[in-house]
């Protein structure tokens, strides 16, 4: 959950539940806001299920391929392709080594291979 002060309340930054990103909850403390958003998510999921809607699968239960594709400007592509070669590195390793620390695998402290 991301927080920022706003007047005298704490506001989640609009997406405390990635699967239901339109939900948010205002409260006077983080603890109350977390409790509020949890209850709201439970209510919305129950309502969705009751109406026969597809409930999003929690991120923790999803399988990820390990692939992450992005679009970049064409003039940047040659630069990004040459950097790993200049360092005698695999392009995937070169790029994952440059991920921010909070994107690294918790068990090793290093980005995934």
C-alpha positions as CSV (number, residue, x, y, z in Angstrom):
1,X,0.0,0.0,0.0
2,X,1.3,3.5,-0.8
3,X,0.5,6.4,1.5
4,X,0.7,10.2,1.3
5,X,-0.5,12.8,3.7
6,X,-3.5,14.7,2.6
7,X,-5.0,17.3,5.0
8,X,-5.2,15.3,8.3
9,X,-6.0,11.9,6.8
10,X,-4.0,9.2,5.1
11,X,-4.9,8.3,1.6
12,X,-4.0,5.1,-0.1
13,X,-2.5,6.0,-3.5
14,X,-5.5,4.7,-5.5
15,X,-4.4,1.1,-6.0
16,X,-4.0,-0.8,-2.7
17,X,-5.5,-3.8,-4.4
18,X,-3.9,-4.3,-7.8
19,X,-6.6,-6.7,-8.9
20,X,-9.4,-4.1,-8.1
21,X,-7.5,-0.9,-8.7
22,X,-10.5,1.3,-8.8
23,X,-11.1,0.8,-5.0
24,X,-9.7,3.1,-2.4
25,X,-10.4,4.0,1.3
26,X,-9.9,7.1,3.4
27,X,-9.2,6.8,7.1
28,X,-7.5,8.7,9.9
29,X,-4.8,6.0,10.3
30,X,-3.1,3.5,8.2
31,X,-4.5,0.7,10.3
32,X,-8.1,1.9,9.9
33,X,-7.5,2.4,6.1
34,X,-6.1,-1.1,5.7
35,X,-9.1,-2.5,7.6
36,X,-11.5,-0.5,5.5
37,X,-10.0,-1.5,2.2
38,X,-9.9,-5.1,3.2
39,X,-13.6,-5.0,4.1
40,X,-14.4,-3.2,0.9
41,X,-12.5,-5.7,-1.2
42,X,-14.3,-8.6,0.5
43,X,-17.7,-6.9,-0.1
44,X,-16.9,-6.2,-3.8
45,X,-15.6,-9.7,-4.4
46,X,-18.7,-11.2,-2.8
47,X,-20.9,-8.9,-4.9
48,X,-19.1,-9.9,-8.1
49,X,-19.4,-13.6,-7.3
50,X,-23.1,-13.2,-6.4
51,X,-23.7,-11.5,-9.8
52,X,-21.9,-14.2,-11.7
53,X,-19.0,-11.8,-12.6
54,X,-15.4,-13.1,-13.0
55,X,-13.5,-12.3,-9.8
56,X,-9.8,-11.5,-10.5
57,X,-7.3,-14.1,-9.5
58,X,-5.1,-12.8,-6.7
59,X,-1.6,-12.0,-7.9
60,X,-0.1,-14.5,-5.4
61,X,-2.1,-17.3,-7.1
62,X,-1.1,-16.4,-10.7
63,X,1.7,-18.0,-12.7
64,X,4.1,-15.6,-14.4
65,X,6.2,-16.6,-17.3
66,X,9.3,-14.6,-16.4
67,X,8.9,-12.5,-19.6
68,X,8.4,-8.7,-19.4
69,X,8.1,-7.0,-22.8
70,X,8.2,-3.2,-23.2
71,X,8.0,-0.8,-26.1
72,X,10.8,1.7,-26.5
73,X,11.6,4.4,-29.0
74,X,13.4,2.9,-32.1
75,X,16.4,5.1,-31.7
76,X,16.9,3.8,-28.1
77,X,16.9,0.1,-29.2
78,X,20.4,0.0,-30.7
79,X,21.9,1.6,-27.6
80,X,20.2,-0.9,-25.3
81,X,21.3,-3.8,-27.6
82,X,24.9,-2.7,-27.6
83,X,25.4,-2.1,-23.8
84,X,25.3,-5.8,-22.8
85,X,27.6,-6.7,-25.7
86,X,30.1,-4.0,-24.5
87,X,30.1,-5.6,-21.1
88,X,30.3,-9.2,-22.4
89,X,27.0,-10.0,-20.7
90,X,23.7,-11.7,-21.7
91,X,21.2,-9.0,-22.5
92,X,18.6,-10.4,-20.0
93,X,21.2,-10.6,-17.2
94,X,22.4,-7.1,-18.0
95,X,18.9,-5.6,-17.8
96,X,17.8,-7.5,-14.7
97,X,21.0,-6.5,-12.9
98,X,19.8,-2.9,-13.4
99,X,16.4,-3.3,-11.8
100,X,15.7,-1.3,-8.7
101,X,16.6,-3.1,-5.4
102,X,13.0,-3.4,-4.4
103,X,12.4,-5.6,-7.6
104,X,15.0,-8.1,-6.6
105,X,14.3,-11.6,-5.4
106,X,13.9,-11.6,-1.5
107,X,15.8,-14.8,-1.0
108,X,19.0,-13.9,-2.8
109,X,18.9,-10.1,-2.9
110,X,19.6,-10.3,-6.6
111,X,17.4,-10.0,-9.6
112,X,16.0,-13.2,-11.0
113,X,18.0,-14.9,-13.8
